[in-house]
Amino acid sequence: DTSVLFLGRLEYRRNVAQGHALFASADYYRAEQTLVKTINLQAYSLQMGAALRRGRHFLAPTLVFDHALLAQSSFLRARGVDLRYEHKVGKRGDLYVQLRDVYQDYVKNAVVPTADERDGIQVDLMSGGDYILGPTMRIGAGYTHSWKHAQRHYNAFERNGVSVNHVWLLGRGTFLLSNGVLNYDNFNQPDAALSAKERRDTTWRASATYGVPLTLLHPKLQDLLLAFTYEYYQALSTVENFAYTNNKIGTLLTYKFDLGF
């Protein structure tokens, strides 16, 4: 299949004291499929919080709200809090710990009539760090532990995941972003309607994005960026219904501007 993607972001930030700021943001994502219209996706995300910095310490408490629509019908509303702490180590390193706690309210629709069976809290505890290798390279790694509660226990799971990422500035505004994620999900109980087997999913995703500013073509295009992405995704499961692979190739044109007021 192919799809057309649209992404938009508005962000407001106001410095209130030395090293401290208040912020709010709104994100919009839309994917319109060419063939399989039942997986057309829209998502709205709102965030509001504070960025508190003192010396080597950084703390960001945030309120979050997400609303996703599947095939033009409401599918998920999630609301909760996010708390991130960062600590700078030396001149090149950063360590972080992040806790995200949201209540996921799923809405039944024609595509997923049993969606509300997934209702429940999801807690994600993340930790990791980044290290600057030099003027043009940075690497990072992270670990995630998640707990997903649900009305039906066969939709509840515990997740352990690891991730790695690499940023490479290639010169003249071009860059290469690479990342990989490996997750292992252990579900609470089997879904008897599908299989008596205990469900265990292992998923991994690898992607690379090459970006080039269009100012290389003409100075008046300085706020436009063209990016090319390849992503490979594989899901392995003890229940065959949930095992599949996917290859994705995409290109994205972005425009960014700032308003001062």
Salt bridges, closest charged atoms under 4 A:
GLU11 OE1 - ARG9 NH2 3.36
ASP27 OD2 - ARG9 NH1 2.73
GLU32 OE2 - ARG30 NE 2.68
ASP66 OD2 - ARG100 NH2 3.45
ASP82 OD2 - ARG100 NH1 3.25
GLU86 OE2 - ARG84 NE 2.68
GLU117 OE2 - ARG152 NE 3.86
GLU158 OE2 - HIS145 NE2 2.87
ASP185 OD1 - ARG159 NE 2.66
GLU198 OE1 - ARG200 NH1 3.70
ASP201 OD2 - ARG199 NH2 2.62
GLU231 OE2 - ARG205 NH1 2.98
